[in-house]
């Protein structure tokens, strides 16, 4: 669904924020995924982790979309539970 919307809107491939990078990471389009990877190369993963802590829905979707035993899955799991604990 995310990929279809991005492609339909013809979104540019330049990532400007961690939230946009997360959205692009959830895309199944190689161009958007590469744009997110380039952004994280220059800005690091801490901004992505902070965004995931603020956006537990993104963390849950990322958790569901990534295969087991990947760094992304562990990061998403930790961020999701941290957000849940902070809100309870």
C-alpha positions as CSV (number, residue, x, y, z in Angstrom):
1,X,0.0,0.0,0.0
2,X,2.8,2.4,0.9
3,X,4.6,1.7,-2.3
4,X,1.5,2.2,-4.4
5,X,0.8,5.6,-2.8
6,X,4.4,6.8,-3.2
7,X,4.5,5.8,-6.8
8,X,1.1,7.3,-7.5
9,X,2.1,10.6,-6.0
10,X,5.5,10.4,-7.8
11,X,7.3,11.4,-4.6
12,X,10.9,12.6,-5.0
13,X,13.6,10.2,-4.0
14,X,15.3,12.7,-1.6
15,X,14.7,12.0,2.1
16,X,14.4,15.1,4.3
17,X,13.5,13.6,7.7
18,X,13.5,10.5,9.8
19,X,9.8,10.1,9.4
20,X,10.1,10.3,5.6
21,X,13.0,7.8,5.8
22,X,10.8,5.4,7.8
23,X,8.0,5.7,5.2
24,X,10.5,5.0,2.4
25,X,12.0,2.0,4.3
26,X,8.5,0.5,4.4
27,X,8.3,0.9,0.6
28,X,8.9,-2.2,-1.6
29,X,10.4,0.1,-4.3
30,X,14.1,-0.1,-4.6
31,X,14.5,3.6,-5.4
32,X,12.7,4.7,-2.2
33,X,14.5,2.1,-0.1
34,X,17.9,3.3,-1.5
35,X,17.0,6.9,-0.7
36,X,16.2,6.0,2.9
37,X,19.5,4.1,3.1
38,X,21.5,7.1,1.8
39,X,19.8,9.4,4.3
40,X,20.6,7.0,7.2
41,X,24.2,6.7,6.0
42,X,24.7,10.5,6.5
43,X,22.4,11.0,9.5
44,X,22.8,7.7,11.4
45,X,20.2,5.5,12.9
46,X,19.6,7.5,16.1
47,X,17.0,9.8,14.4
48,X,15.2,6.7,13.0
49,X,15.2,5.1,16.5
50,X,13.9,8.4,18.1
51,X,11.1,8.6,15.5
52,X,10.1,5.0,16.1
53,X,9.9,5.7,19.9
54,X,7.5,8.5,19.1
55,X,5.5,6.6,16.5
56,X,4.7,3.1,17.8
57,X,2.5,2.4,14.8
58,X,5.5,2.7,12.5
59,X,7.5,0.4,14.8
60,X,4.7,-2.2,14.7
61,X,4.4,-2.0,10.9
62,X,8.2,-2.2,10.5
63,X,8.3,-5.1,13.0
64,X,5.6,-7.0,10.9
65,X,7.3,-6.2,7.6
66,X,10.9,-7.3,8.4
67,X,12.1,-10.9,8.5
68,X,13.2,-12.5,11.8
69,X,16.7,-11.9,13.2
70,X,17.4,-8.6,11.4
71,X,18.7,-5.4,12.9
72,X,15.6,-3.6,11.8
73,X,13.3,-6.1,13.5
74,X,15.2,-5.8,16.8
75,X,15.2,-2.0,16.6
76,X,11.5,-2.0,15.8
77,X,10.6,-4.4,18.6
78,X,12.6,-2.4,21.2
79,X,11.1,0.9,20.0
80,X,7.5,-0.5,20.0
81,X,7.8,-1.7,23.6
82,X,9.5,1.5,24.7
83,X,6.6,3.5,23.3
84,X,4.1,1.2,24.8
85,X,5.7,1.4,28.3
86,X,6.1,5.2,28.0
87,X,2.3,5.6,27.3
88,X,1.1,3.2,30.0
